[in-house]
Amino acid sequence: MAQRQKRAITSERVKRDAPAYRIVIQKCGGLSTFCDITGFAPATVHNWLRSGLIPAKWYEPNLSYQRYIMGRAALSGIAVTPSDFIEGMGA
């Protein structure tokens, strides 16, 4: 049986100038740390990194992904602001 090759995350797959990258990688310190803080599955977060955006809508009626992430990050001492989620706005 042939061994499957692992695919590495490449710069073509992850949008490094996008809001999702800025929040997950730069502000929270990486995929694993972000997943530990928020409880989201790594596959979900990786999809956000590939698309570049974290969706606003969530299945909870009065909660958004973005509001949830800001709250969980604040509990960990990480400042994530609404402007971080907007393309071209974050620091």
Summary of the structure (lengths in Angstrom):
residues: 91
radius of gyration: 14.0
end to end distance: 48.3
largest distance: 49.8
contacts: 221
relative contact order: 0.19
helix: 46%
strand: 2%
